Amino acid sequence: MQRRLGDNWPESHTEPEPWLYREKPVPHYYGDTVRVLLLAAAVIMLIGAPFYADDVAGEMPLFMIGALALVAFSAFTSPRNRTMLIVDAISAGIGVVLFETWALLGYPSVPLHVFILRQIIALLFLFAFYYSGKTVRAFVVENPEEMLEDTTSVEKKISDNVQKDEDYEDEEVREETPPLRRHYQLPDDIDD
């Protein structure tokens, strides 16, 4: 029920918080910062490519694929998805190495604005790597039992599913249940 202008609700009434704010915050989570840095690097990669690329026609598909990958990684970054935080760290590390190497190797022979654009992108990746590394470290170092529980629960789910599959293959169960209902769990009132 939403409050409308002019409604006289008692002062003690409070609206429930949205579901987004009900979860407890994750300590040392910098995923939002990493997301912004990766998106900024992707934007500068695409917009600045004509100014810093050695061969625009040959390198543009690589810049586009790289930028799309960075945007996808940024979109999937979440405090509940540790795998994507590790992927963010790896992609930022690769970006630092590639763009910094490219900037330093081309320094003596390229114009200053080309060197500066490559350095800016490398610095964005460097800061993204730093903040994603801090986040991953917080998950690994400060919550090792939680990490262990996550892997243990996944292994338990897998072993439970394997056990269910083995039990399901029992001949008595196969003879009692028609094939279509057995595999798709259809209601009893549907004919085979």
N, C-alpha and C positions, 0 to 999 in steps of 0.2 A: 504494500500500500504506500503510495507516494504522497508526500505532503504537498498540498496546493497552497498557493498564495491566499491568505485570508483565513485558512483553517486555524482554529484555536485549540491547539493540542496542549495538554498539560506539560509543564516544564520538565517533568521527570521522564517524559517519553523520549527515547532516542531511537533513531533508525539503525537497523543492523548494518554492520560494516560490509562492504563488498567482499566477495570471497577472496579477491586478490590480496587483501591486507590481513587475512586471518592466519596465514602462515607466519611462523617466526622468522625473523631475518637471519640470513646466513652470515656469520661473522667473517670478515676479511674477504668479502666477495667484491671483485672489481670487474665483473663481467660487463656491466653497463659502460664503464670506461673503455674496456677493450673493444666493445661493439662500436663505439663512436670513433675510436682510433682506426679500426679496420675499415670502417665506412669512409672515413676521410682519406685514407690511403687509396682506396678503390676509386674514389671520385677524382683525386689528383692524378692517379695513374691514367684515367681515361681522358680527362680534360687536358692534362699537360703532355700527353703522348706526342702530339705533333711538334712540340717544342723541344723534347729531350730525346726522342727516339732516333737511332741512327738510320734505320730503314723503316719508315712508317708503314708501308704496305706489307712488309714481311713480319713486322713485330706486332701490328695492331691485333691480329687474332689472339696472340698470346696475352696481350694486355686485357682484352675483353674477357677471355676465359678466366684469367687471374682475378679480375675485378668481380666477375660473377661468382667465383668461388668464395671470395672474401665476403661478399654480400650474403651468400648462403650461410657461411659459417657464422656471420654476425646475427642472422635471423634465428638460427637455432641455438644461440648462446643463452643459457639459462642456469640459474643456481642449482637446479635439480638434475642437470645433465652434465655430469663430470666429463664424459667423453668429449663433448664439444668444447669444453674448456681446454682440454689437452690438445685438441685439434687446432684451436685458436692459437695456442702457444707454439705449436709446430709450424703453422702457416706464417705466423709473425716472425719466427726465427728464420725461416726460409726467405721471407721478404727482406729481412735485414741483410742477410748474406748476399743475396742477389743484387739488390740496389746499391748497397755500399761498395761491393766489389766493382760494379759497373761504374759508379761515380769515381772511385779512386783510379781505376785503370784508364778511364777516359779523361782524367783531370788535365794532363798537359796538352791534350789535343782538341778539347771541346771548348766552346764559349762558356763564360762564367754562369750564365743563366741555366744552361743545361746541367752543369755540375750542381748548382743550387737546387734545382728541381729534384734531381736524383737523391741529393742529401736529405731534402725534406721528406721524401717518401721513406727513405731508410730510417730517419728519425721517428716517423710515425710508427713504423714497424717495430723499432727498438722499444718505444714506450708501450706498445701493445704487448710485446713479448714480456716486458717487465711486469706489467699488471696481471697478465694471464698467468705468469709464473708465480706471482704472489698468491693468486687465487688457488692454483693447483697445490701449492705448498701448504696452504691453510687446510685444504681438504685432506691431504695425505698426512701431514705432520700432526695437526691438532685433532683429527678425528680418525685415528687408525682403526679403532674398534668399529666405528661406523662403516668404514670402507670394508672391513673384514665381514661385517654383517651383510652388507650388500652382496658381496661375492658369494657368501655362504648361502644366502637366501636364493640366489639365482641357481646355484648348484643343486639346492634342495628341490626347487621347482622342476628342474630338468630331471632329477632322479625320480621324483613323484610321477611325472608324466611318462617316463619310461616304464615304471612299475604299472601304471594304469594301462598302458598299451599292452604289456605282457599279460595282465589279468584279462583284458578284453579279448585277447586272442584265444581264450579258453574255448574248447569245443562246445561245452554246455551252453555258454552264453551265445555262441554263434547259432546253435540250433534253436534256442528259445526266441531270438529276436530276428525278424526279417531283415534282409541286408540294407534296405533303404533307411529303415528306422534306426538300425544299429549305427550307421555311419553319420547320418545327418540329424539324429534325434528328433524325428518328426512326431507330432502328436498322434495318439492312437486312432483318432477319427478320420485320418487321411488314408485313402486306399493306396496300396503299393502299385 
